[in-house]
Amino acid sequence: QVQLVESGGGLVQAGGSLRLSCTASGLPVSSYGIGWFRQAPGKEREFVAQITIGGDRVYADSVKGRFTISRDSAKNTVYLQMNSLKPEDTAVYFCKASIYWGQGTQVTVSS
């Protein structure tokens, strides 16, 4: 049974940082492209970042230079380091691998 569990969300002031984790079970993160998405209230879910099987990284324009996606195969976890956070980054953040989604973690950035 595949399970993705996000953690690390919280409340932070603008300009601050958070690191989100996506820990997988039943699925080796090194064998899948893993993506981070987010959904703000009243908005569509949107792509944030992805790390491919080969380790290539892709980012949405809105987070380039501020967010970094990384992978720890030993811990079967993918991270999203978020720096210079802005109020518009407020959303529920989800990770995705293949057809599987995590339950999400709330990130709130206060101005």
BALUM-652508 format. One record per atom (N, C-alpha, C, O): residue number from 1; residue in one letter; atom name; x negated, y negated, z. Coordinates in pm, whole numbers, plus 50000, padded with zeros to 5 digits. Layout:
REM BALUM-652508
- torza;balo;kolza;c1;c2;c3
- NUM;a;CA;X;Y;Z
...
REM end
This chain:
REM BALUM-652508
- torza;balo;kolza;c1;c2;c3
- 1;q;N;49915;50119;50000
- 1;q;CA;50000;50000;50000
- 1;q;C;49911;49876;50000
- 1;q;O;49822;49862;50083
- 2;v;N;49937;49786;49907
- 2;v;CA;49858;49666;49894
- 2;v;C;49916;49557;49984
- 2;v;O;50037;49536;49988
- 3;q;N;49827;49488;50053
- 3;q;CA;49870;49376;50136
- 3;q;C;49765;49266;50128
- 3;q;O;49645;49291;50138
- 4;l;N;49813;49143;50110
- 4;l;CA;49729;49024;50112
- 4;l;C;49775;48937;50227
- 4;l;O;49893;48904;50238
- 5;v;N;49681;48898;50313
- 5;v;CA;49716;48818;50429
- 5;v;C;49633;48691;50429
- 5;v;O;49511;48695;50438
- 6;e;N;49702;48577;50419
- 6;e;CA;49636;48448;50425
- 6;e;C;49629;48399;50569
- 6;e;O;49716;48429;50651
- 7;s;N;49525;48323;50599
- 7;s;CA;49512;48260;50730
- 7;s;C;49426;48136;50715
- 7;s;O;49364;48114;50612
- 8;g;N;49423;48055;50821
- 8;g;CA;49337;47939;50822
- 8;g;C;49406;47806;50799
- 8;g;O;49343;47701;50805
- 9;g;N;49534;47811;50772
- 9;g;CA;49606;47687;50752
- 9;g;C;49622;47611;50882
- 9;g;O;49590;47661;50990
- 10;g;N;49673;47489;50871
- 10;g;CA;49695;47408;50990
- 10;g;C;49719;47264;50955
- 10;g;O;49743;47228;50840
- 11;l;N;49711;47180;51059
- 11;l;CA;49730;47036;51044
- 11;l;C;49594;46968;51052
- 11;l;O;49516;46993;51144
- 12;v;N;49566;46882;50955
- 12;v;CA;49437;46814;50951
- 12;v;C;49459;46672;50901
- 12;v;O;49552;46645;50825
- 13;q;N;49375;46582;50944
- 13;q;CA;49384;46444;50896
- 13;q;C;49323;46432;50756
- 13;q;O;49237;46511;50717
- 14;a;N;49368;46333;50683
- 14;a;CA;49311;46307;50551
- 14;a;C;49160;46290;50563
- 14;a;O;49110;46225;50655
- 15;g;N;49091;46350;50468
- 15;g;CA;48945;46348;50472
- 15;g;C;48883;46468;50540
- 15;g;O;48763;46491;50531
- 16;g;N;48966;46543;50609
- 16;g;CA;48917;46659;50682
- 16;g;C;48903;46782;50595
- 16;g;O;48921;46777;50473
- 17;s;N;48869;46894;50661
- 17;s;CA;48843;47019;50590
- 17;s;C;48916;47134;50656
- 17;s;O;48944;47132;50776
- 18;l;N;48946;47234;50577
- 18;l;CA;48999;47361;50624
- 18;l;C;48941;47471;50536
- 18;l;O;48906;47449;50421
- 19;r;N;48930;47590;50593
- 19;r;CA;48892;47707;50514
- 19;r;C;49001;47811;50525
- 19;r;O;49031;47861;50633
- 20;l;N;49059;47844;50412
- 20;l;CA;49161;47947;50407
- 20;l;C;49097;48082;50375
- 20;l;O;48998;48089;50301
- 21;s;N;49154;48187;50430
- 21;s;CA;49108;48323;50403
- 21;s;C;49223;48404;50345
- 21;s;O;49339;48386;50382
- 22;c;N;49189;48492;50254
- 22;c;CA;49283;48588;50198
- 22;c;C;49220;48725;50213
- 22;c;O;49128;48761;50138
- 23;t;N;49268;48802;50308
- 23;t;CA;49212;48933;50335
- 23;t;C;49303;49039;50275
- 23;t;O;49423;49042;50300
- 24;a;N;49242;49127;50195
- 24;a;CA;49319;49228;50123
- 24;a;C;49301;49365;50186
- 24;a;O;49196;49398;50241
- 25;s;N;49407;49445;50178
- 25;s;CA;49400;49586;50212
- 25;s;C;49466;49663;50100
- 25;s;O;49566;49618;50042
- 26;g;N;49411;49782;50069
- 26;g;CA;49465;49862;49961
- 26;g;C;49425;49815;49823
- 26;g;O;49478;49864;49723
- 27;l;N;49333;49721;49817
- 27;l;CA;49293;49662;49688
- 27;l;C;49156;49598;49708
- 27;l;O;49142;49509;49792
- 28;p;N;49054;49641;49633
- 28;p;CA;48921;49581;49648
- 28;p;C;48914;49446;49576
- 28;p;O;48935;49440;49455
- 29;v;N;48886;49340;49649
- 29;v;CA;48888;49206;49589
- 29;v;C;48782;49193;49480
- 29;v;O;48796;49110;49391
- 30;s;N;48677;49273;49486
- 30;s;CA;48572;49264;49386
- 30;s;C;48616;49321;49251
- 30;s;O;48550;49300;49150
- 31;s;N;48727;49393;49249
- 31;s;CA;48775;49456;49126
- 31;s;C;48894;49384;49063
- 31;s;O;48951;49430;48964
- 32;y;N;48929;49270;49122
- 32;y;CA;49042;49193;49071
- 32;y;C;49008;49045;49067
- 32;y;O;48930;48995;49149
- 33;g;N;49066;48975;48971
- 33;g;CA;49063;48830;48979
- 33;g;C;49159;48788;49089
- 33;g;O;49274;48833;49093
- 34;i;N;49113;48703;49177
- 34;i;CA;49194;48658;49289
- 34;i;C;49220;48509;49273
- 34;i;O;49129;48429;49252
- 35;g;N;49347;48473;49284
- 35;g;CA;49383;48333;49268
- 35;g;C;49446;48274;49393
- 35;g;O;49508;48344;49472
- 36;w;N;49428;48145;49408
- 36;w;CA;49499;48067;49510
- 36;w;C;49600;47976;49438
- 36;w;O;49570;47916;49335
- 37;f;N;49718;47970;49495
- 37;f;CA;49825;47886;49445
- 37;f;C;49882;47808;49563
- 37;f;O;49857;47842;49679
- 38;r;N;49958;47705;49533
- 38;r;CA;50023;47631;49641
- 38;r;C;50160;47581;49595
- 38;r;O;50186;47562;49476
- 39;q;N;50245;47562;49694
- 39;q;CA;50380;47514;49666
- 39;q;C;50418;47411;49769
- 39;q;O;50428;47441;49888
- 40;a;N;50439;47289;49723
- 40;a;CA;50484;47181;49810
- 40;a;C;50637;47180;49812
- 40;a;O;50700;47231;49720
- 41;p;N;50695;47123;49915
- 41;p;CA;50843;47118;49924
- 41;p;C;50904;47054;49801
- 41;p;O;50864;46945;49759
- 42;g;N;51002;47122;49743
- 42;g;CA;51072;47069;49627
- 42;g;C;50996;47075;49497
- 42;g;O;51041;47022;49395
- 43;k;N;50880;47139;49498
- 43;k;CA;50799;47148;49376
- 43;k;C;50776;47292;49336
- 43;k;O;50795;47385;49414
- 44;e;N;50733;47309;49211
- 44;e;CA;50700;47441;49160
- 44;e;C;50567;47488;49221
- 44;e;O;50482;47407;49259
- 45;r;N;50552;47619;49228
- 45;r;CA;50424;47674;49271
- 45;r;C;50321;47644;49162
- 45;r;O;50349;47658;49043
- 46;e;N;50202;47601;49204
- 46;e;CA;50100;47563;49107
- 46;e;C;49967;47631;49135
- 46;e;O;49935;47666;49249
- 47;f;N;49891;47648;49029
- 47;f;CA;49759;47709;49038
- 47;f;C;49662;47613;49106
- 47;f;O;49666;47492;49084
- 48;v;N;49576;47671;49190
- 48;v;CA;49473;47591;49258
- 48;v;C;49333;47635;49214
- 48;v;O;49253;47553;49169
- 49;a;N;49305;47764;49226
- 49;a;CA;49170;47812;49196
- 49;a;C;49175;47962;49173
- 49;a;O;49266;48031;49218
- 50;q;N;49073;48012;49101
- 50;q;CA;49062;48154;49078
- 50;q;C;48916;48194;49075
- 50;q;O;48831;48118;49029
- 51;i;N;48888;48314;49125
- 51;i;CA;48757;48374;49108
- 51;i;C;48777;48504;49031
- 51;i;O;48859;48588;49068
- 52;t;N;48702;48519;48921
- 52;t;CA;48719;48635;48836
- 52;t;C;48638;48753;48887
- 52;t;O;48559;48740;48981
- 53;i;N;48658;48869;48826
- 53;i;CA;48582;48988;48864
- 53;i;C;48432;48960;48852
- 53;i;O;48354;49003;48936
- 54;g;N;48394;48888;48749
- 54;g;CA;48252;48858;48728
- 54;g;C;48199;48744;48814
- 54;g;O;48080;48713;48809
- 55;g;N;48286;48683;48893
- 55;g;CA;48242;48576;48982
- 55;g;C;48257;48436;48926
- 55;g;O;48217;48339;48990
- 56;d;N;48313;48425;48806
- 56;d;CA;48338;48291;48752
- 56;d;C;48449;48223;48831
- 56;d;O;48541;48288;48880
- 57;r;N;48439;48093;48843
- 57;r;CA;48537;48015;48919
- 57;r;C;48608;47915;48831
- 57;r;O;48546;47848;48747
- 58;v;N;48737;47906;48850
- 58;v;CA;48819;47811;48775
- 58;v;C;48899;47730;48875
- 58;v;O;48950;47784;48973
- 59;y;N;48910;47600;48851
- 59;y;CA;48982;47512;48944
- 59;y;C;49083;47425;48870
- 59;y;O;49062;47388;48754
- 60;a;N;49190;47393;48938
- 60;a;CA;49280;47291;48888
- 60;a;C;49208;47156;48893
- 60;a;O;49125;47133;48980
- 61;d;N;49241;47070;48799
- 61;d;CA;49176;46939;48795
- 61;d;C;49193;46862;48925
- 61;d;O;49105;46787;48967
- 62;s;N;49307;46881;48989
- 62;s;CA;49338;46805;49110
- 62;s;C;49250;46841;49229
- 62;s;O;49244;46765;49326
- 63;v;N;49181;46955;49223
- 63;v;CA;49099;46997;49337
- 63;v;C;48951;47011;49302
- 63;v;O;48869;47038;49390
- 64;k;N;48916;46992;49176
- 64;k;CA;48776;47004;49136
- 64;k;C;48687;46910;49216
- 64;k;O;48719;46793;49236
- 65;g;N;48575;46965;49260
- 65;g;CA;48481;46884;49338
- 65;g;C;48514;46877;49486
- 65;g;O;48433;46831;49566
- 66;r;N;48633;46922;49524
- 66;r;CA;48674;46920;49666
- 66;r;C;48694;47060;49723
- 66;r;O;48665;47084;49841
- 67;f;N;48742;47152;49643
- 67;f;CA;48771;47288;49688
- 67;f;C;48668;47384;49627
- 67;f;O;48620;47364;49516
- 68;t;N;48637;47489;49703
- 68;t;CA;48546;47592;49655
- 68;t;C;48604;47728;49689
- 68;t;O;48639;47756;49804
- 69;i;N;48613;47813;49588
- 69;i;CA;48660;47951;49610
- 69;i;C;48538;48042;49615
- 69;i;O;48443;48026;49538
- 70;s;N;48542;48139;49706
- 70;s;CA;48432;48234;49719
- 70;s;C;48486;48369;49761
- 70;s;O;48603;48382;49799
- 71;r;N;48399;48469;49755
- 71;r;CA;48442;48606;49782
- 71;r;C;48337;48676;49867
- 71;r;O;48217;48662;49844
- 72;d;N;48384;48750;49967
- 72;d;CA;48298;48837;50048
- 72;d;C;48349;48979;50031
- 72;d;O;48446;49018;50095
- 73;s;N;48282;49055;49946
- 73;s;CA;48329;49190;49916
- 73;s;C;48320;49281;50038
- 73;s;O;48404;49369;50056
- 74;a;N;48220;49260;50122
- 74;a;CA;48204;49343;50242
- 74;a;C;48323;49327;50337
- 74;a;O;48364;49423;50404
- 75;k;N;48379;49206;50341
- 75;k;CA;48495;49180;50427
- 75;k;C;48627;49192;50349
- 75;k;O;48735;49176;50406
- 76;n;N;48615;49219;50220
- 76;n;CA;48732;49228;50132
- 76;n;C;48820;49103;50145
- 76;n;O;48942;49111;50157
- 77;t;N;48754;48989;50143
- 77;t;CA;48821;48861;50168
- 77;t;C;48777;48758;50066
- 77;t;O;48661;48752;50026
- 78;v;N;48873;48676;50025
- 78;v;CA;48845;48561;49939
- 78;v;C;48877;48435;50019
- 78;v;O;48977;48428;50089
- 79;y;N;48790;48337;50007
- 79;y;CA;48804;48213;50083
- 79;y;C;48835;48096;49992
- 79;y;O;48802;48097;49873
- 80;l;N;48898;47995;50049
- 80;l;CA;48916;47869;49981
- 80;l;C;48872;47759;50078
- 80;l;O;48944;47726;50172
- 81;q;N;48753;47705;50053
- 81;q;CA;48704;47595;50134
- 81;q;C;48761;47466;50077
- 81;q;O;48742;47435;49959
- 82;m;N;48829;47392;50160
- 82;m;CA;48896;47270;50116
- 82;m;C;48836;47151;50191
- 82;m;O;48850;47141;50313
- 83;n;N;48773;47063;50119
- 83;n;CA;48711;46943;50177
- 83;n;C;48780;46819;50124
- 83;n;O;48853;46824;50024
- 84;s;N;48757;46708;50191
- 84;s;CA;48815;46579;50149
- 84;s;C;48964;46591;50123
- 84;s;O;49015;46545;50021
- 85;l;N;49032;46653;50216
- 85;l;CA;49175;46679;50197
- 85;l;C;49255;46550;50190
- 85;l;O;49223;46450;50254
- 86;k;N;49360;46555;50109
- 86;k;CA;49449;46441;50087
- 86;k;C;49591;46481;50127
- 86;k;O;49624;46599;50128
- 87;p;N;49674;46384;50160
- 87;p;CA;49813;46417;50194
- 87;p;C;49884;46496;50083
- 87;p;O;49971;46578;50111
- 88;e;N;49847;46471;49959
- 88;e;CA;49911;46543;49849
- 88;e;C;49866;46689;49839
- 88;e;O;49918;46763;49756
- 89;d;N;49771;46730;49920
- 89;d;CA;49733;46871;49927
- 89;d;C;49825;46949;50020
- 89;d;O;49815;47071;50029
- 90;t;N;49914;46880;50088
- 90;t;CA;50008;46947;50177
- 90;t;C;50096;47044;50099
- 90;t;O;50162;47007;50002
- 91;a;N;50097;47168;50144
- 91;a;CA;50172;47274;50074
- 91;a;C;50155;47405;50150
- 91;a;O;50075;47415;50243
- 92;v;N;50232;47503;50108
- 92;v;CA;50205;47641;50150
- 92;v;C;50111;47700;50045
- 92;v;O;50136;47694;49925
- 93;y;N;50003;47758;50094
- 93;y;CA;49901;47814;50006
- 93;y;C;49913;47966;50005
- 93;y;O;49922;48030;50109
- 94;f;N;49912;48021;49885
- 94;f;CA;49927;48165;49864
- 94;f;C;49807;48218;49788
- 94;f;O;49748;48149;49705
- 95;c;N;49770;48343;49817
- 95;c;CA;49673;48411;49731
- 95;c;C;49746;48519;49651
- 95;c;O;49850;48570;49692
- 96;k;N;49686;48551;49538
- 96;k;CA;49748;48646;49445
- 96;k;C;49641;48734;49384
- 96;k;O;49534;48687;49345
- 97;a;N;49671;48862;49375
- 97;a;CA;49585;48958;49307
- 97;a;C;49676;49050;49228
- 97;a;O;49763;49116;49283
- 98;s;N;49655;49053;49098
- 98;s;CA;49741;49133;49009
- 98;s;C;49886;49087;49029
- 98;s;O;49916;48969;49012
- 99;i;N;49974;49177;49064
- 99;i;CA;50115;49142;49084
- 99;i;C;50147;49112;49229
- 99;i;O;50262;49088;49264
- 100;y;N;50046;49114;49314
- 100;y;CA;50067;49103;49458
- 100;y;C;50041;48961;49510
- 100;y;O;49945;48895;49471
- 101;w;N;50132;48918;49598
- 101;w;CA;50121;48788;49662
- 101;w;C;50114;48805;49813
- 101;w;O;50170;48899;49870
- 102;g;N;50042;48713;49877
- 102;g;CA;50047;48707;50022
- 102;g;C;50170;48630;50067
- 102;g;O;50250;48585;49986
- 103;q;N;50182;48615;50199
- 103;q;CA;50301;48551;50254
- 103;q;C;50285;48399;50263
- 103;q;O;50383;48327;50282
- 104;g;N;50163;48351;50248
- 104;g;CA;50136;48209;50250
- 104;g;C;50092;48156;50385
- 104;g;O;50123;48214;50489
- 105;t;N;50019;48045;50381
- 105;t;CA;49977;47976;50502
- 105;t;C;49998;47826;50480
- 105;t;O;49965;47772;50374
- 106;q;N;50053;47760;50581
- 106;q;CA;50088;47618;50567
- 106;q;C;49967;47530;50590
- 106;q;O;49893;47547;50687
- 107;v;N;49948;47436;50499
- 107;v;CA;49846;47332;50514
- 107;v;C;49918;47198;50514
- 107;v;O;49992;47165;50422
- 108;t;N;49895;47121;50619
- 108;t;CA;49955;46988;50630
- 108;t;C;49845;46886;50651
- 108;t;O;49765;46897;50745
- 109;v;N;49840;46787;50564
- 109;v;CA;49739;46682;50572
- 109;v;C;49808;46551;50605
- 109;v;O;49892;46502;50528
- 110;s;N;49773;46495;50718
- 110;s;CA;49835;46369;50761
- 110;s;C;49753;46250;50713
- 110;s;O;49631;46257;50702
- 111;s;N;49823;46142;50686
- 111;s;CA;49754;46021;50635
- 111;s;C;49712;45930;50749
- 111;s;O;49653;45825;50726
REM end
